[in-house]
């Protein structure tokens, strides 16, 4: 058996394995999970010549400190991330995102932190020696599903790396930077008319700030309290990523990848698919504005987003 | 059966089966869900990524790279449902220990409903329940309807951590916390039974929509020595 692995010297705040998520499980109460920022997840894989849906390590804010054992590998980091490579010979290199590197046996990779976004991605050529559960590698820490018994990584854990073929990899660099645009486009939700016309107006015209209650399940916002004039609870029903719920206190909550599959608060809006990566990357303290778009506009924006993603992916060839 | 279909964002269809919560409407949702699941399993339809049935709604998520709302709506409107294609009225019995350390809210229920613990338990155990849906957290069943005399609002301040296995009631419903989780239901006991088993890949969830559930009381000794 292959024995190449990362030894975790510092786990970081929330270090997990993710891919593009786990489908057909909502009806069992299991969220899709998957990488919060799907574009950066794909870029990470492309930069090390992987299949685009290969498992990657996702980290939040402070990332892990890893020591490579028993072989050399090719890796890449995507996102807005500060990291260092501490070579075995004591040389320290400052890392650059969107580029691939060779890490030698006993080198350390120190992912210090993300900068203006929440999540970053570490990919390794060949992927990790882990098993899919319900057709996905994603770790769901809420239901303890996925590799590492469904838990985030802790100190002294090992993450095994699949056998690889280093000769194949050429040096690739991608000229990309994470957008810091603060306009989030939404389609009106199924309970939009539960809110007073004042609240509807405020929703699309006032600033909201991201509170500290932000994780892979969702982001709680604060700003003006949105006034509900019908009912502050609905009969519990399904939720999807991007849904914006407003509980009785009037503060919106945006649902992300690990959300509860069912919810009982009115839905004022839904973030369009093309803006989900950006929403997930928001950090506490940042300010956002919601902008209304129609379904048709949302579909066109998604098409442009996909073309843009593909353009960058093709640049890696 | 579906009264109205609308879009929930740009990647999901929201199917409304009615505003009431009752077994008839819910059975319609489940029939539709089972039928669509079969079609997806047999690769008869493309692009659908998730189905979320609830009391009276069904959300159909799709992959925007493969299909879109208009196509999905069209598909949903033209499906002919065979009623009760896959009857799932399996009966399941759930053991519950209601001793003080597991039944956390009898005092509250006592104050709110002016009814003794013994009376609550008699009414609760003396009925078979219907599973409306599964979700929120993995495998959590939403069961109903409980006796009108024991219906009570959620806690004013929800618990940060409800213990795993807790059996809760609120309004017309009962549920089981399959994981430790935040929650505001009135807790009347705890089951040692594994209601969600992530190691059982073929069938992780014990209780599914349409199943009939009854509870029976066990002693603390039986609870502690429970062996599945």
Boltz contact constraints between the chains, C-beta under 6 A:
constraints:
  - contact:
      token1: [A, 23]
      token2: [B, 49]
      max_distance: 6.0
  - contact:
      token1: [A, 23]
      token2: [B, 50]
      max_distance: 6.0
  - contact:
      token1: [A, 26]
      token2: [B, 50]
      max_distance: 6.0
  - contact:
      token1: [A, 26]
      token2: [B, 52]
      max_distance: 6.0
  - contact:
      token1: [A, 27]
      token2: [B, 51]
      max_distance: 6.0
  - contact:
      token1: [A, 27]
      token2: [B, 53]
      max_distance: 6.0
  - contact:
      token1: [A, 28]
      token2: [B, 134]
      max_distance: 6.0
  - contact:
      token1: [A, 28]
      token2: [B, 205]
      max_distance: 6.0
  - contact:
      token1: [A, 29]
      token2: [B, 134]
      max_distance: 6.0
  - contact:
      token1: [A, 29]
      token2: [B, 135]
      max_distance: 6.0
  - contact:
      token1: [A, 29]
      token2: [B, 137]
      max_distance: 6.0
  - contact:
      token1: [A, 29]
      token2: [B, 138]
      max_distance: 6.0
  - contact:
      token1: [A, 29]
      token2: [B, 139]
      max_distance: 6.0
  - contact:
      token1: [A, 29]
      token2: [B, 140]
      max_distance: 6.0
  - contact:
      token1: [A, 30]
      token2: [B, 138]
      max_distance: 6.0
  - contact:
      token1: [A, 143]
      token2: [B, 138]
      max_distance: 6.0
  - contact:
      token1: [A, 144]
      token2: [B, 198]
      max_distance: 6.0
  - contact:
      token1: [A, 145]
      token2: [B, 198]
      max_distance: 6.0
  - contact:
      token1: [A, 187]
      token2: [B, 9]
      max_distance: 6.0
  - contact:
      token1: [A, 190]
      token2: [B, 8]
      max_distance: 6.0
  - contact:
      token1: [A, 190]
      token2: [B, 14]
      max_distance: 6.0
  - contact:
      token1: [A, 235]
      token2: [B, 21]
      max_distance: 6.0
  - contact:
      token1: [A, 235]
      token2: [B, 55]
      max_distance: 6.0
  - contact:
      token1: [A, 236]
      token2: [B, 54]
      max_distance: 6.0
  - contact:
      token1: [A, 237]
      token2: [B, 54]
      max_distance: 6.0
  - contact:
      token1: [A, 237]
      token2: [B, 57]
      max_distance: 6.0
  - contact:
      token1: [A, 238]
      token2: [B, 52]
      max_distance: 6.0
  - contact:
      token1: [A, 238]
      token2: [B, 54]
      max_distance: 6.0
  - contact:
      token1: [A, 238]
      token2: [B, 59]
      max_distance: 6.0
  - contact:
      token1: [A, 240]
      token2: [B, 12]
      max_distance: 6.0
  - contact:
      token1: [A, 240]
      token2: [B, 61]
      max_distance: 6.0
  - contact:
      token1: [A, 242]
      token2: [B, 9]
      max_distance: 6.0
  - contact:
      token1: [A, 260]
      token2: [B, 136]
      max_distance: 6.0
  - contact:
      token1: [A, 261]
      token2: [B, 135]
      max_distance: 6.0
  - contact:
      token1: [A, 262]
      token2: [B, 135]
      max_distance: 6.0
  - contact:
      token1: [A, 262]
      token2: [B, 136]
      max_distance: 6.0
  - contact:
      token1: [A, 270]
      token2: [B, 8]
      max_distance: 6.0
  - contact:
      token1: [A, 270]
      token2: [B, 9]
      max_distance: 6.0
  - contact:
      token1: [A, 272]
      token2: [B, 10]
      max_distance: 6.0
  - contact:
      token1: [A, 273]
      token2: [B, 10]
      max_distance: 6.0
  - contact:
      token1: [A, 273]
      token2: [B, 11]
      max_distance: 6.0
  - contact:
      token1: [A, 273]
      token2: [B, 64]
      max_distance: 6.0
  - contact:
      token1: [A, 295]
      token2: [B, 7]
      max_distance: 6.0
  - contact:
      token1: [A, 295]
      token2: [B, 10]
      max_distance: 6.0
  - contact:
      token1: [A, 298]
      token2: [B, 10]
      max_distance: 6.0
  - contact:
      token1: [A, 299]
      token2: [B, 10]
      max_distance: 6.0
  - contact:
      token1: [A, 299]
      token2: [B, 68]
      max_distance: 6.0
  - contact:
      token1: [A, 302]
      token2: [B, 64]
      max_distance: 6.0
